[in-house]
Amino acid sequence: MRYTGKQQDPARQCTAPGTLHMILDVPIRVRYAETDAMGVAYHGHYFTWFEVARVELMRALGLHYRDLETEGVYLPVVECRARFIAAARYDASLQVRTALMAASRAKIVFGYEVREPETSPTLLACGQTTHAFTTRQGKATRLPATHPLWQGMGQVDCMPEFVSFA
């Protein structure tokens, strides 16, 4: 379920592959409000944790959602999925790892892994979100090749095998 280092299919790479694989680890603490009576994190909160990690990855690339929206570019989620392997529990210190899996001028795909590194490196969950570029009115659009987001993504190699649901 992790990136294996296999040769990437050129058709699935960013248009201008860069020199680094961008992976970002974001710490998350499971709050009481995110758990059920047994102290197990509700599955829907994983998607919130994915969002936190995704926003921080984009920020690390020098890109901010607020700036995109000011320009009239939006990134709604058009597909999301997760696989839950083990339970995250109340007050656990988690690590949400995210990576850019694929990008085109029409959409972008992120992969996620959730672990509890303090107790064991066991994978608790993995996930993936696909985002389409749209206008403020929700109409699908393509990001201009000259846009700073596209230029920034060109500096990062995509990792299409970071998370697998096969």
C-alpha positions as CSV (number, residue, x, y, z in Angstrom):
1,M,0.0,0.0,0.0
2,R,3.0,2.2,-0.1
3,Y,5.1,3.6,-2.9
4,T,7.3,0.8,-4.1
5,G,9.8,2.7,-6.2
6,K,8.7,1.0,-9.4
7,Q,9.2,2.9,-12.7
8,Q,6.3,5.3,-13.2
9,D,4.2,5.1,-16.4
10,P,5.1,8.4,-18.2
11,A,1.4,8.9,-19.1
12,R,0.6,9.2,-15.4
13,Q,3.4,11.5,-14.4
14,C,3.2,15.2,-14.0
15,T,3.8,17.0,-17.3
16,A,7.2,18.2,-16.3
17,P,8.6,15.7,-13.7
18,G,10.7,17.3,-11.1
19,T,13.5,16.1,-8.9
20,L,11.7,15.2,-5.6
21,H,8.9,13.0,-4.3
22,M,6.8,15.3,-2.1
23,I,5.6,13.4,0.9
24,L,4.4,15.3,3.9
25,D,3.6,13.9,7.4
26,V,1.1,15.9,9.5
27,P,0.4,15.1,13.1
28,I,-3.2,14.7,14.3
29,R,-4.5,14.0,17.8
30,V,-7.7,12.0,18.0
31,R,-10.1,14.3,19.9
32,Y,-12.9,13.0,22.2
33,A,-15.6,14.5,19.9
34,E,-14.2,12.3,17.0
35,T,-14.9,9.0,18.8
36,D,-17.8,6.8,19.6
37,A,-18.7,5.4,23.1
38,M,-16.0,2.8,22.7
39,G,-13.3,5.5,22.1
40,V,-12.9,4.5,18.4
41,A,-12.6,7.3,15.8
42,Y,-15.6,7.7,13.6
43,H,-14.7,6.8,10.0
44,G,-15.9,10.1,8.5
45,H,-13.3,12.0,10.4
46,Y,-10.5,10.4,8.4
47,F,-11.6,12.5,5.4
48,T,-11.2,15.6,7.6
49,W,-7.7,14.5,8.5
50,F,-7.0,13.8,4.8
51,E,-8.0,17.4,4.1
52,V,-5.7,18.8,6.8
53,A,-2.8,16.9,5.3
54,R,-3.6,17.9,1.7
55,V,-3.8,21.6,2.6
56,E,-0.5,21.4,4.4
57,L,1.1,19.6,1.4
58,M,-0.1,22.3,-0.9
59,R,1.2,24.9,1.5
60,A,4.6,23.2,1.6
61,L,4.6,23.5,-2.2
62,G,4.0,27.3,-1.8
63,L,0.3,27.0,-2.9
64,H,-2.7,28.2,-0.9
65,Y,-6.3,27.3,-1.4
66,R,-7.3,30.9,-0.5
67,D,-5.1,32.3,-3.4
68,L,-6.7,29.8,-5.9
69,E,-10.2,30.8,-4.8
70,T,-9.3,34.5,-5.2
71,E,-8.3,33.7,-8.8
72,G,-11.6,31.8,-9.3
73,V,-10.0,28.3,-9.3
74,Y,-11.7,25.7,-7.1
75,L,-10.7,22.1,-6.3
76,P,-13.9,20.2,-5.2
77,V,-13.6,16.6,-4.3
78,V,-15.1,14.5,-7.2
79,E,-14.0,11.1,-5.8
80,C,-12.9,9.9,-2.4
81,R,-12.2,6.5,-0.9
82,A,-10.6,4.9,2.1
83,R,-9.7,1.5,3.5
84,F,-9.9,1.1,7.2
85,I,-7.4,-1.5,8.6
86,A,-7.2,-0.9,12.3
87,A,-9.0,1.4,14.7
88,A,-7.7,4.9,15.7
89,R,-8.6,5.5,19.3
90,Y,-9.3,8.5,21.5
91,D,-6.2,10.6,22.3
92,A,-3.9,8.7,19.9
93,S,-1.2,10.7,18.3
94,L,-1.5,9.9,14.6
95,Q,0.6,10.7,11.5
96,V,-1.2,11.4,8.3
97,R,1.1,11.1,5.4
98,T,0.1,12.5,2.0
99,A,1.5,12.5,-1.5
100,L,0.7,13.8,-4.9
101,M,-0.3,10.7,-6.9
102,A,-1.3,12.2,-10.2
103,A,-1.9,15.6,-11.8
104,S,-3.2,17.0,-15.0
105,R,-4.5,20.4,-15.9
106,A,-8.0,19.1,-15.3
107,K,-7.6,17.2,-12.0
108,I,-5.3,16.3,-9.2
109,V,-5.1,13.1,-7.1
110,F,-3.7,12.8,-3.5
111,G,-3.0,9.7,-1.5
112,Y,-3.0,9.3,2.2
113,E,-1.8,6.9,4.9
114,V,-2.8,7.1,8.6
115,R,-0.5,5.6,11.2
116,E,0.0,5.8,15.0
117,P,3.8,6.1,15.0
118,E,4.2,6.3,18.8
119,T,2.9,2.7,19.4
120,S,3.7,1.0,16.2
121,P,4.2,1.8,12.5
122,T,1.0,-0.2,11.6
123,L,-1.1,1.3,8.9
124,L,-4.5,2.2,10.3
125,A,-6.1,3.5,7.1
126,C,-5.3,4.6,3.6
127,G,-7.2,6.8,1.3
128,Q,-7.3,8.8,-1.9
129,T,-9.1,11.9,-3.1
130,T,-9.5,13.2,-6.6
131,H,-10.2,16.9,-7.2
132,A,-11.3,18.6,-10.4
133,F,-10.4,22.1,-11.3
134,T,-13.6,24.2,-11.6
135,T,-14.7,27.8,-11.9
136,R,-16.5,29.6,-9.1
137,Q,-19.8,28.5,-10.7
138,G,-18.7,24.8,-10.6
139,K,-18.0,24.5,-14.3
140,A,-15.1,22.1,-15.1
141,T,-12.0,24.0,-16.4
142,R,-8.4,23.3,-17.2
143,L,-5.6,25.0,-15.2
144,P,-3.6,27.3,-17.6
145,A,-0.1,25.9,-18.2
146,T,1.3,29.2,-16.9
147,H,-0.6,29.0,-13.6
148,P,1.7,28.9,-10.6
149,L,0.0,25.8,-9.3
150,W,0.8,23.9,-12.5
151,Q,4.3,25.2,-12.4
152,G,4.7,24.1,-8.8
153,M,3.4,20.7,-9.5
154,G,5.9,20.4,-12.3
155,Q,8.7,20.5,-9.6
156,V,7.4,17.3,-8.0
157,D,7.3,13.8,-9.3
158,C,3.9,12.2,-9.0
159,M,3.7,8.9,-7.1
160,P,0.9,6.9,-8.7
161,E,1.5,3.8,-6.6
162,F,1.6,5.6,-3.2
163,V,-1.8,4.1,-2.2
164,S,-3.3,1.1,-4.0
165,F,-6.9,-0.2,-3.8
166,A,-6.2,-3.2,-6.1
